[in-house]
Amino acid sequence: MLKSLVQEEEFASFLQNNHDKLVLVKFSTTWCVPCRLLHENIKELLTELEQPVGQRKEVVVLEVDAEKFPQLRNQFSVRSVPTTFLFHQNKIIKRASGNMSVQQLREFIGI
């Protein structure tokens, strides 16, 4: 599942509603070329994950426009885009900056 944040209040509820899943949160902007490339790689990975392979955790993605949500950007100390966080059970377990290939995303998520 890929969702774009519409209202800041949705952020915490999205994490809470998906606490049992791996949640990938991507801070990006519309004008950022690496952000668009990462978006395409995430979509490709999500399509791949739809194929049943064993018992892997479900991954959901929340895209946050860093320009529309400066308070969240500051809260998570996002200084450049794209910046990606991996949450599990409402806690940050990893952080990365820059574009990632599909393979790098797999490794980041641990699948």
N, C-alpha and C positions, 0 to 999 in steps of 0.2 A: 504494500500500500504506500502510495506517495501522496502527501498532503502539503499544501502551502498554507502557512499561517496567515490568517485573515485578521484576527484580533489578538492582542497580546495576552488577554485572559485565557485564551485557548491553550497556551503553551503548557502550563502546569497540568491542566486537565488531560491534554494529549499524553504527557508522560505518565500520569496516574492511570489512565485508561489502558495503557500499553505496558504497564510495569513488568509484566511477565514475558515481554518480548524484548528483542534487541531494538533499540530506537536510535536511528541515525539522524542527527540534527545537522543540517547544512546551512550555514550562514553564507549568503551570496548577494549579488546585486544583478540587476538586469543588464547592465552594460559590461560586465566582466566576462571576457572570453573564456578563461579557465573555468569559471563558474558554469558556463553553458556546456563546456566539454564534460565537466564532472556530472552535471545533470544527466547528460546522455549516457554516461557510463553507469550511473546509478540505475537508470531505467533499464539498461541492458542486464544488469545484475538482478534486478527484481524480476524480470522476465525469466531469467535462468532459475531463480529460486522458486518459481511457480512449479517447476518440474519436480516431482517427488523423488527425493534422494535420502533414504534413511530417516533418522529422527533429528533433523537440525532445527534450531530455534527459528521462529518466525522473525523477519526483519521488517520494520516499518520505518518510513522516512518522513521527516518534517522539514520542509524548506522554509527558512526565515530570511526575508529580505532585510539585509543589514541596514539599509537606509530608512526603511519604514518603521523599524523597531530599534531605535538607538538605545533604549533602556536595556533591552535584552543583550544587545551587542556589548554594552558596557558591563553588564552583570557577568557576562562570560569572557570578558577581556578580549574580545575579538578585535584584532588590530589590522588584519588583512583578510581578503576574501579570495577564494573560498576557505572557510574554516569549518571543519567537520568534527562533531562530537559523537561518541558512542555511549549511550546510556543503557543501563540495565538496572531494573528495580529502582528507578528514579535517581540513580547515581551515575556520574560521569566515570566511565572506565577507560576511555581513550580520547585523545584529541590529536588532530592533524591539520596542517595548513597546506593549501595548494591543491592542484588537481591530482587525482589518482586514477590509474587505469582500472579496468575491471578486476584484474588480478590483484592489484594493490588494495582495492576495496575488499576483496575476499579475505586477504591477509589481515587487514585492519579489523574487519568484523570477526574474523576467526572461524571462517567456514571453508 
